[in-house]
Amino acid sequence: MLSVSKLAGSVLPSATLAAGAKARQMKAAGIKVFDFSLGEPDFPTPEHICKAAEAAMKAGHTHYTPVNGIPELKAAICKWYKSYHNFECTPDQVLVSNGAKHSIHNALSATCNPGDEVVIPTPYWVSYSDLVQMTGAKPVLVTTTAAAGFKVTPAQLKAAITPKTKLVMLNSPSNPTGKVYTRAELEAIVEMLLGTDVSILSDEIYEQLTYGDAKPTCIATLNPKLRERTITISGASKSYAMTGWRMGWTIAPKPIIDAMGNVQSQQTSCPSSVSQYALLAALEGPQQCVADMRKEFEFRRNLAAAALKKIPGIDFPMPEGAFYIFFDVSAYFGKTPGGNPITDDVSFCKYALETAHVNLVPGSAFGAPGNARMSYATSRAEIEGGIGQLANWLKTV
């Protein structure tokens, strides 16, 4: 009998995608579900981007491209970084991949060996630890707290680093917490890492979605001494509502990009030709669409936060970016809202879906038990209705 490999057996399905699938099953059965599980903008992809894809198809750009991406797109990425972050890079330091998740996988595959360690602050995006383990490396989790704004300190990272540590993975703005590291906080981390041989993998996919006084920082710009040890990853999914187009990219030293390109050439060959032309239009075209989406996300953040704060026992630090609220549900452990016994964050989310028809993702999936993640990348009406439904369910304790 054909058996499953140890690698496949050790990899867990994505918790966010699993939560979304359960909600879709209920919806198919005619049940109204308020679904806050997926990190996917509900806006349509801007029209000028779609038209660029259509034009690319009509022009015959439907065949293989260079593995690392078409030259004009890599040049546009460099131009965008110079404009947005005042960060200078060259096209041979850029690799375009099938989404930021693919970029992270390529980066880890190109840098990590079995037995290496990768330090990951928690809460972390659900795929980080599994992507690390798929290389044979070991994820080393460092716990942060809500009281500390879910931010890791240089001292915590230093304590977690060993001679086996290859990388530190950072994510700002953060999924799942929505927290944004200040420039000074990142400078302190970089200063500590300069005294080690450890490199940084910086996931900056939400960089264009920050609110209020919070500003994104491209870590690679902070210190030229660490430039050769920094891998920057981002993409189009969140800022341009292009999740299904699968467009991500990496900026890194050329030897790392070359190695990642070799890995990608054997995995998937080039990324989608049509999507690359769409991304080119996104980066070079009008940016008002991003500003409009960012403004609406900020309104939704404020709407959701105000509603959640009215629920007794629910607590969270205010998110400053992305489109998530990560809130503490431990006050309900040992209680039975609607007759449902709540013992942990998993049972909280299970019964919230089954009884209140509100779909959340358990914090334990992000390495932070006792919490739940809500995505407010949905309409104002869904936010108000869903949180109202959640509040009514929790009143029945």
Stockholm file with secondary structure:
# STOCKHOLM 1.0

chainA/1-397         MLSVSKLAGSVLPSATLAAGAKARQMKAAGIKVFDFSLGEPDFPTPEHICKAAEAAMKAGHTHYTPVNGIPELKAAICKWYKSYHNFECTPDQVLVSNGAKHSIHNALSATCNPGDEVVIPTPYWVSYSDLVQMTGAKPVLVTTTAAAGFKVTPAQLKAAITPKTKLVMLNSPSNPTGKVYTRAELEAIVEMLLGTDVSILSDEIYEQLTYGDAKPTCIATLNPKLRERTITISGASKSYAMTGWRMGWTIAPKPIIDAMGNVQSQQTSCPSSVSQYALLAALEGPQQCVADMRKEFEFRRNLAAAALKKIPGIDFPMPEGAFYIFFDVSAYFGKTPGGNPITDDVSFCKYALETAHVNLVPGSAFGAPGNARMSYATSRAEIEGGIGQLANWLKTV
#=GR chainA/1-397 SS CCCCCHHHHHCCCCHHHHHHHHHHHHHHTTCCCEECCCCCCCSCCCHHHHHHHHHHHHTTCCSCCCTTCCHHHHHHHHHHHHHHHCCCCCGGGEEEESSHHHHHHHHHHHHCCTTCEEEEEESCCTHHHHHHHTTTCEEEEEECCTTTTTCCCHHHHHHHCCTTEEEEEEESSCTTTCCCCCHHHHHHHHHHHTTSSCEEEEECTTTTCBCTTCCCCCGGGSCGGGGGGEEEEEESTTTTTCGGGCCEEEECCHHHHHHHHHHHHHHTSSCCHHHHHHHHHHHHSCCHHHHHHHHHHHHHHHHHHHHHHTSTTCBCCCCCBTTEEEEECGGGTTCCGGGCCCCSHHHHHHHHHHTTCEECEEGGGGTCTTEEEEECCSCHHHHHHHHHHHHHHHTTC
#=GC SS_cons         CCCCCHHHHHCCCCHHHHHHHHHHHHHHTTCCCEECCCCCCCSCCCHHHHHHHHHHHHTTCCSCCCTTCCHHHHHHHHHHHHHHHCCCCCGGGEEEESSHHHHHHHHHHHHCCTTCEEEEEESCCTHHHHHHHTTTCEEEEEECCTTTTTCCCHHHHHHHCCTTEEEEEEESSCTTTCCCCCHHHHHHHHHHHTTSSCEEEEECTTTTCBCTTCCCCCGGGSCGGGGGGEEEEEESTTTTTCGGGCCEEEECCHHHHHHHHHHHHHHTSSCCHHHHHHHHHHHHSCCHHHHHHHHHHHHHHHHHHHHHHTSTTCBCCCCCBTTEEEEECGGGTTCCGGGCCCCSHHHHHHHHHHTTCEECEEGGGGTCTTEEEEECCSCHHHHHHHHHHHHHHHTTC
//
